[in-house]
Amino acid sequence: MNFNTAVVVGYFVLIGIINFSFRRMASKSSTDYFRGGGRMLWWMVGSSAFMIQFSAWTFTGAAGEAFRNGFPAVYVFIGNVLAFLLAWAFFAKKFRQMRVDTPTEAVRRRFGESSELFFTWAIIPLSIIQGGVWLNSLSVFFSAVMGIKLGTTLWITGLAVLSFSMIGGAWGVAASDFVQSMVVAVMSIACAAVALFKVGGVGEIVHRFPGNFFYGPDTQSPMLLTGLFLFLVVKQILTINNMKDSYRFLGAKDSFDAKKGALFAFLLMLAGAMIWMIPPWASAILFPDAGIAHSAQLGKKASDAVYLVFAERAMPLGTVGLLMAGLFSATMAAADGALNHNAGIFVRSFYQPVIRRGKQVSDREALVAGKIVNATNGLLIILTAQFYSQLNQMSLFDLMMRVSTLAQVPILVPLFLGALIRKVPDWASWATVVFGLVVSYFVSNVVTAHEIAGYFHIALSASELSAANTVLAIAAHVFLTGGFFCLTMLFYREPEQTRREQLDSFYHDFAREVVSDASQSEFDRLQRHKLGRITLMMGAGLFAMLAIPNPLWGRLLFLCCALAILVLGALMCRSANPVAVPGKELQSQSS
């Protein structure tokens, strides 16, 4: 067993401990399993929201794009930064105040039962498609490191992600997200610092990058990249601040912690956007062959493994194992949207009202049904990822952009605008999605960027054409799909009394703060205590990596990382002072 494999095995053991540690908290009720009972502290909420948006694609598809085209690869992450800032200012608090367990329950309150059923069967397939992209990104990396065929790696990593997600539910995933966000942070900082040292600083990256660092080597139109930046910011704002993805904040213990969680995610994303792409940029200078180094294992997708090449050639032994551990956690966080959250959506919005015909369902039955759906979704994600692995002509970056702009944005538009605009008919939500899918078809098959460029006799390179397709798709949905939703205001009529009372109740809750109850202090103590001890274990593992035969600078690097994690773990344990709450049992927060 080599050092990297040993690091990954140690990581799996730790994740298993985390999920079993939180298993009891996740099995108290279905609301505990699906959203942590609405009891999570802000740093768990924020780190989980950050890791969901981070995903393994950052170190694979986005890194490959940074290696090829320079600074434009950061546009998506700048969009995430601004989106989390907007969540802190408005949406995070409002989403927590919807007082639901799943996003489709919020859709029912806002747009009625028909829309709930429609979005149930729109969100679940979309989450499976996205989960396939994330799992494929992870498997590309694992396949290159382990030397195993990509198809085999998909099943190994997919079943591992599924197992861990099922054991600990939302609690286990959020806890592992927090621990691994620290590992990703220290690892990213270490890689960026080494990259800057070896290449000679930021100025050398800009000066020596092949082609134009700010526009890419074959980009002739800066205006096109400006448009790409602006519309990617809009897309990421839609992606993070909509009712479908409100689950990021539903688990917060109260409105204030939801808001603080969004701020924490903003700070993590801001720091990450500054440092994640430094190693791929440096690799374009230091290791020009990085894009083909793993072509034997990955074929035409070898350029998506440039971060791995940097870790192999420039970092101490064991770093690749840490990188693999971070990627696995990021994928588990992202895939949770297609596992636990899909299970919650299915149980709350289809199993109970349709299959069980509205009859009261026990928590045990809901939990069993949720885990069955969880397992089914996991298998579908693996099969979807296997299909993506055969798309040899499309990079992971382009694949992610295609899925997110053509399939995802039509669903996001009404669920973003619906939180802001009240006087639209209930059917506006699903009608906008249908209209948006028609728009997606036209911009991808009829009025494409290639056709428009040909009409105006404009020659576009491959990277420019990819950017133009993304700009066209997002712009079409912003102006056409968004415009369609706004035009439905012309057809708004005051609803009948029962529906009006439902809407009044929703907006009353939407504006009313959630305040944690008296028993919350014990939940807070448990979270700090459990995660503090687990963080100390993580720090001890990093400290043990000093035994790996690295040069002195490599051992000092691991020592600094270990000390940072150990100090944080000690502070968390120290803050977990028992608070006696007589007569209170640990129950899920109903609000």
HELIX and SHEET records of a PDB file:
HELIX    1   1 PHE A    3  SER A   21  1                                  19    
HELIX    2   2 ARG A   23  ALA A   26  1                                   4    
HELIX    3   3 SER A   30  ARG A   35  1                                   6    
HELIX    4   4 GLY A   36  GLY A   38  5                                   3    
HELIX    5   5 TRP A   42  PHE A   54  1                                  13    
HELIX    6   6 ALA A   56  PHE A   59  5                                   4    
HELIX    7   7 GLY A   61  ASN A   69  1                                   9    
HELIX    8   8 PHE A   71  VAL A   74  5                                   4    
HELIX    9   9 TYR A   75  LEU A   86  1                                  12    
HELIX   10  10 ALA A   87  PHE A   91  3                                   5    
HELIX   11  11 ALA A   92  ARG A   96  1                                   5    
HELIX   12  12 PRO A  103  PHE A  111  1                                   9    
HELIX   13  13 GLU A  113  MET A  146  1                                  34    
HELIX   14  14 LEU A  150  VAL A  199  1                                  50    
HELIX   15  15 VAL A  202  ARG A  208  1                                   7    
HELIX   16  16 PRO A  222  ILE A  240  1                                  19    
HELIX   17  17 TYR A  247  LEU A  250  1                                   4    
HELIX   18  18 SER A  255  ILE A  275  1                                  21    
HELIX   19  19 ILE A  278  LEU A  286  1                                   9    
HELIX   20  20 PRO A  288  GLY A  291  5                                   4    
HELIX   21  21 SER A  295  LEU A  298  1                                   4    
HELIX   22  22 GLY A  299  ALA A  305  5                                   7    
HELIX   23  23 VAL A  306  ALA A  314  1                                   9    
HELIX   24  24 THR A  319  ALA A  335  1                                  17    
HELIX   25  25 ASP A  336  ALA A  338  5                                   3    
HELIX   26  26 ASN A  340  PHE A  346  1                                   7    
HELIX   27  27 VAL A  347  ILE A  355  3                                   9    
HELIX   28  28 ASP A  363  TYR A  388  1                                  26    
HELIX   29  29 LEU A  396  ARG A  402  1                                   7    
HELIX   30  30 VAL A  403  GLN A  408  3                                   6    
HELIX   31  31 VAL A  409  LEU A  417  1                                   9    
HELIX   32  32 ALA A  428  ASN A  445  1                                  18    
HELIX   33  33 ALA A  449  TYR A  455  1                                   7    
HELIX   34  34 ALA A  462  ALA A  476  1                                  15    
HELIX   35  35 HIS A  477  THR A  481  3                                   5    
HELIX   36  36 GLY A  482  LEU A  487  1                                   6    
HELIX   37  37 THR A  488  PHE A  491  5                                   4    
HELIX   38  38 GLN A  497  ALA A  511  1                                  15    
HELIX   39  39 GLN A  520  ALA A  544  1                                  25    
HELIX   40  40 MET A  545  ALA A  547  5                                   3    
HELIX   41  41 LEU A  552  SER A  575  1                                  24    
END                                                                             
